């Protein structure tokens, strides 16, 4: 199982929110590259980079941060937040993203999202399935859609999607543990999907449980920044995996 730390960006700074609420913003570091370098120094190979300004405004904004991290590390970066047009996606890839994550666009403009899957390939495009009360949430989690989670994932699997990041918004940033039952249900009902768990990770002991469920990867944010999971623990987990 891949360990994927998250760096969320507002105003070019590394921040975290609780349940996607922008009013709960907490700045952890004003230099995201410094954070990325620290991750890499502990054996991390993948990074989940989210442009929260972009998610809110509906267009890519913090691409310079992406470019800086991609140019100065060997991290494989999946980038999301505000990717709404072909130009946004082209900028993301030009600035060094290895993959992009599409959430709102997959709900609001499915034909364009399907075009990206065909154009860039399903290893480059990740489906962002951010869920609240069983429904997919969009626009930086500011809106709830009418899309039910499982049919949403199954539909895009028929379009070629293999990789899915599923975030339980009610858990995100709360440090109360991930939605084990939710991920178990997804993996039972959607066969052959590569599922990346996100939201609520609070202790190291939760990681082997997610691996046992069959998760392909896990995104960890606040637990690292609040020192509830150490980078040394993650380094040891990666070494033993």
Secondary structure in CASP SS format (residue, H / E / C, confidence):
PFRMAT SS
TARGET T0000
AUTHOR 0000-0000-0000
METHOD secondary structure of the structure
MODEL  1
X C 1.00
X E 1.00
X E 1.00
X E 1.00
X E 1.00
X E 1.00
X E 1.00
X E 1.00
X E 1.00
X E 1.00
X C 1.00
X C 1.00
X E 1.00
X E 1.00
X E 1.00
X E 1.00
X E 1.00
X E 1.00
X C 1.00
X C 1.00
X E 1.00
X E 1.00
X E 1.00
X E 1.00
X E 1.00
X E 1.00
X E 1.00
X E 1.00
X E 1.00
X C 1.00
X C 1.00
X H 1.00
X H 1.00
X H 1.00
X H 1.00
X H 1.00
X H 1.00
X H 1.00
X H 1.00
X H 1.00
X H 1.00
X C 1.00
X C 1.00
X C 1.00
X C 1.00
X E 1.00
X E 1.00
X E 1.00
X E 1.00
X E 1.00
X E 1.00
X H 1.00
X H 1.00
X H 1.00
X H 1.00
X H 1.00
X H 1.00
X C 1.00
X C 1.00
X C 1.00
X C 1.00
X C 1.00
X H 1.00
X H 1.00
X H 1.00
X H 1.00
X H 1.00
X H 1.00
X H 1.00
X H 1.00
X H 1.00
X H 1.00
X C 1.00
X C 1.00
X C 1.00
X E 1.00
X E 1.00
X E 1.00
X E 1.00
X E 1.00
X C 1.00
X C 1.00
X C 1.00
X C 1.00
X C 1.00
X H 1.00
X H 1.00
X H 1.00
X H 1.00
X H 1.00
X H 1.00
X H 1.00
X H 1.00
X H 1.00
X C 1.00
X C 1.00
X C 1.00
X C 1.00
X E 1.00
X E 1.00
X E 1.00
X E 1.00
X C 1.00
X H 1.00
X H 1.00
X H 1.00
X H 1.00
X H 1.00
X C 1.00
X H 1.00
X H 1.00
X H 1.00
X H 1.00
X H 1.00
X H 1.00
X H 1.00
X H 1.00
X H 1.00
X H 1.00
X H 1.00
X C 1.00
X C 1.00
X C 1.00
X C 1.00
X E 1.00
X E 1.00
X E 1.00
X E 1.00
X E 1.00
X E 1.00
X E 1.00
X E 1.00
X C 1.00
X C 1.00
X E 1.00
X E 1.00
X E 1.00
X E 1.00
X C 1.00
X C 1.00
X C 1.00
X C 1.00
X E 1.00
X E 1.00
X E 1.00
X E 1.00
X E 1.00
X E 1.00
X H 1.00
X H 1.00
X H 1.00
X H 1.00
X H 1.00
X H 1.00
X H 1.00
X H 1.00
X H 1.00
X H 1.00
X C 1.00
X C 1.00
X C 1.00
X C 1.00
X E 1.00
X E 1.00
X E 1.00
X E 1.00
X E 1.00
X E 1.00
X C 1.00
X C 1.00
X C 1.00
X C 1.00
X C 1.00
X C 1.00
X C 1.00
X C 1.00
X C 1.00
X C 1.00
X C 1.00
X H 1.00
X H 1.00
X H 1.00
X H 1.00
X H 1.00
X H 1.00
X H 1.00
X H 1.00
X H 1.00
X H 1.00
X C 1.00
X C 1.00
X C 1.00
X C 1.00
X E 1.00
X E 1.00
X E 1.00
X E 1.00
X E 1.00
X C 1.00
X C 1.00
X C 1.00
X C 1.00
X C 1.00
X C 1.00
X H 1.00
X H 1.00
X H 1.00
X H 1.00
X H 1.00
X H 1.00
X H 1.00
X H 1.00
X H 1.00
X C 1.00
X C 1.00
X C 1.00
X E 1.00
X E 1.00
X E 1.00
X E 1.00
X C 1.00
X H 1.00
X H 1.00
X H 1.00
X H 1.00
X C 1.00
X C 1.00
X C 1.00
X C 1.00
X C 1.00
X H 1.00
X H 1.00
X H 1.00
X H 1.00
X H 1.00
X H 1.00
X H 1.00
X H 1.00
X H 1.00
X H 1.00
X C 1.00
END
